[in-house]
Amino acid sequence: MSPWIYFLVTAAIAWHGLTYTDDNGEHPTVHLLFGCIALIFSLRFLFVDIMGFTVWGVPPLSS
């Protein structure tokens, strides 16, 4: 699979998790937690797999 697909899917999950509000207008902790985790993975796909930056301890998907 293309790293672009991974990036777009995890970015969409991060966007949903970080911007979701319940009926009372509050941000549930679980949505914020998984939104932050998805954002970290999304940035990893962007910088390591797509842009080709080397990050110590993080191999690209092709390895």
Phi and psi in degrees as a GROMACS rama.xvg file:
@    title "Ramachandran Plot"
@    xaxis  label "Phi"
@    yaxis  label "Psi"
@TYPE xy
-73.8583  141.87  SER-2
-61.6213  -24.9127  PRO-3
-63.9147  -37.216  TRP-4
-66.7794  -45.1638  ILE-5
-58.0413  -44.9887  TYR-6
-62.0587  -47.4709  PHE-7
-65.9426  -40.3113  LEU-8
-66.6775  -47.1063  VAL-9
-69.1934  -32.0533  THR-10
-66.6844  -39.7578  ALA-11
-66.0827  -40.2528  ALA-12
-64.4789  -41.8669  ILE-13
-63.3603  -43.975  ALA-14
-59.9176  -46.1047  TRP-15
-63.0945  -45.7682  HIS-16
-65.3078  -35.3058  GLY-17
-85.9322  -20.7168  LEU-18
-107.819  -2.653  THR-19
-69.2687  136.043  TYR-20
-129.65  147.235  THR-21
-85.1734  -171.017  ASP-22
-63.0284  -26.5801  ASP-23
-87.6791  -1.16085  ASN-24
83.5014  13.8182  GLY-25
-98.8798  156.631  GLU-26
-97.5142  111.886  HIS-27
-63.467  140.847  PRO-28
-60.7345  -38.5696  THR-29
-65.1918  -40.3211  VAL-30
-65.1538  -40.8174  HIS-31
-65.2726  -40.2527  LEU-32
-61.9464  -52.9322  LEU-33
-71.2227  -26.9735  PHE-34
-64.9686  -41.2895  GLY-35
-66.8022  -40.5479  CYS-36
-63.8672  -43.7504  ILE-37
-65.0033  -35.5676  ALA-38
-64.65  -40.8096  LEU-39
-62.7683  -45.5377  ILE-40
-64.9769  -38.6943  PHE-41
-62.2591  -44.9344  SER-42
-66.8954  -33.1265  LEU-43
-63.053  -45.4808  ARG-44
-63.4798  -39.2954  PHE-45
-66.0124  -51.9447  LEU-46
-78.9473  -39.9042  PHE-47
-86.2905  -49.827  VAL-48
-86.1481  -35.3596  ASP-49
-92.5117  -51.1106  ILE-50
-85.207  -16.7497  MET-51
81.446  18.3157  GLY-52
-70.8237  142.407  PHE-53
-92.7029  125.864  THR-54
-118.492  127.976  VAL-55
-59.6228  124.743  TRP-56
87.7098  0.478625  GLY-57
-121.261  98.8703  VAL-58
-77.9049  150.805  PRO-59
-68.1966  165.504  PRO-60
-62.9244  -30.507  LEU-61
-72.0542  -13.2969  SER-62
